[in-house]
């Protein structure tokens, strides 16, 4: 009778072990799906963070180009192979100053006639072609222009370069101000995105925690059932030995 009870308990424990083992496998499968979902959400928000950073950099770069072009200091205004200090900004300023709307130009106590557009262009070409100077004859006298014209030209160039420096400073200030604003915008966008990510992850992480607790409980029950089953198996083996006939050999 005792052996039959042990056998019954052994079968019951075996069914329990099988059930808990299957349950443990299901927990593992569910946990894997939850972990994959968490990883997918994290990757998605990491990608959006990267997109935000790229967008901010692009906005800052575009703004810098915009401010430079607006001030006449864009990439097309400069020739890196020109070593005379001339560029589109300075040349435009000089042209306006030397042509002076057709009115005479005051040069100290003297006045000179305003330059024509062709005269301005010709002087600029000669100045740049001649390496930052004007052609002179063997005696050192100017060939194509008067001393007053050259003085007016050089004065206009110096003033144009000063205006360029001021424009560069203003452009840098506007660009820096905009970059600061974009940095503030990016920080706010990232904070909002992080909050959104936390909200998306919260139920998944809660489910993962709950699954871990259930899996741990199942694992503990399974370990206990396996230990008891092993003990019952041992008892059954002993019971079989004790009940075996000895045929008078005992």
Secondary structure, 3 states (H helix, E strand, C coil): CHHHHHHHHHHHHHHHHHHHHHHHHHHHHHHHHHHHHHHHHHHHHHHHHHHHHHHHHHHHHHHHHHHHHHCCCCHHHCCCCCCCCCCHHHHHHHHHHHHHHHCCEEECCEEECCCCHHHHHHHHHHHHHCCCCCCECCCCCECCCCHHHHHHHHHHHHHHHHHHHHHHHHHHHHHHHHHHHHHHHHHHHHHHHHHHHHHHHHHHHHHHHHHHHHHHHHHHHHHHHHHHHHHHHHHHHHHHHHHCCCCCCC
